[in-house]
Amino acid sequence: MRRKSLIYVITAIVLILVFFMVKDTFNQPGAEDMKAGFKEIAKYRNANNTGPVQRIYVVTVKDSVWKEMEDYGNLMPHTKYGSTKVYFFMANANVPNTLEPGTVNFDPSFNKDCIALYEKSAMSQVAFNKYPL
């Protein structure tokens, strides 16, 4: 009788732990929870799946909350030995719609409107620069 009740207690504890783990998994904060109003305008990902993957994003924001921009960059996908760049523009600014790989990712006429650049290098080193161009 005691053994049966011990099994019920252990089963109940395990089920409660599983419930809280699943609940926390589905309630993680995301970009839609941030106040800056992020909207992805353009993205580029090279087709190379065997070597370094280069990801480039252009994102507009309604408000320049620097900490949220860096947090948004941290939420973006990153591949080991690949690189990720996120260019931030104000929502009412002139924004590029197409991106190209390499060091210059869009037409230089848009440089004056870029308010921030988030970069994650191949070795996962993060750089966040205000008014980079």
N, C-alpha and C positions, 0 to 999 in steps of 0.2 A: 504494500500500500504506500509506504514512504517513497519507494523507488518510483512509482507511477506519478506521484505528485511532484517529485524532483524533475522528472522528464517534462511535465507540463510547465513548470516554472522556467526551466531552461529554454524550452520552445517559445514561450511567451517573450522572454528577454531577447532572444534572437530575432523574432518577428518585429519587435519594437525597434531594435537597432536597424534592421533592414528598412523599415518604414522611414526612419529619419534619414538614412543615407540616400534613399530614392528621392525623398522630398527635397533634400539639399541639392541633389544633382539637377533637378528640374527647376530650381529657383535661383540659379546663378545669375548675377547681374550681367547685362549685355549692353550693346551700344544704344539700344532703344530706351534704356533706363537713364541715360545721361541727359543733362540739361542743354547741352550746346546745340542740339538739333543736327546731327550728322546726316549727310546724304551723299552716297557714293555716286559720282558722276561718270567716271571712266576707270577702267582697270586693264592691266596688261599682265599676262603670264606667258613666259616663253614655253614652247612645246617640248623642251628638253627634259625628259624624265630620268635620264641616266646621269646627268651632270648637275651643276648648280642651277637651281630654279630661281629666276628673277621675277619678283612680283612688284608691280607699281600701281598705286591707287591715286586718284584725285578725289578729294572729299570736300564738300562745302559745309560750313558751320554757320549757325545764326549768331553765335556769341563766341568771342575768343577766350574761352576758359582753357588756359594752357595745360593745367593738370589733366583735364578731361581729354584733351587732344592726345597727350602722351598715353593715357590709359586706353584710348581708342586704338592707338598704334600697337599697344601691347596685346590687344584682342585680335589683331589681324593675323592670318595664318603665316607661318614661317617654317621653312624647310631647313634641316641641318645642312650646312655648307651652301645654303642659298641666301638670297638677300631680299629684303622687303623695304619698300619706300612708300611713304604716304605723304602726299602734298596736300596741305590744307589751304583753302580759299574761303573768303567770306561769301555768304549766299548771294549777295547782290553784285559781286565782282565779276570780271571777265574771266571765264574758266575754260581750260582746254578740254576738248571732247575726245581727243585721240592721244595715245601715248606710244612712245617708241623705246626700244631697249637701248642700253648704253649709259653714258654719263649725262647726256642731255636728253631728257625724256619728253619734252614738249617744246613748242615754238617759244623762243626767248621773249617774245612780246608779252607773254603772260607772267614773266618773272616778277614784275612790280606788284602784282596782285597776290602772290603767294605769301601767306602770313606765317607758315610754319612747315617744317619738314621733319618727319620721323623716319629714321633709318635703323634697320637691324641688319648687321653685317653677317657674313658667312660664319663667323665665330660667335654669333649671338650677342655682340656688343651693341648696345642701344645708344643712339645719338638723337637728341631732340633739339632743333634749332629754331629760334624765332626769327622771322624775316631773313631767311637763308640766301635769297637770290638777289 
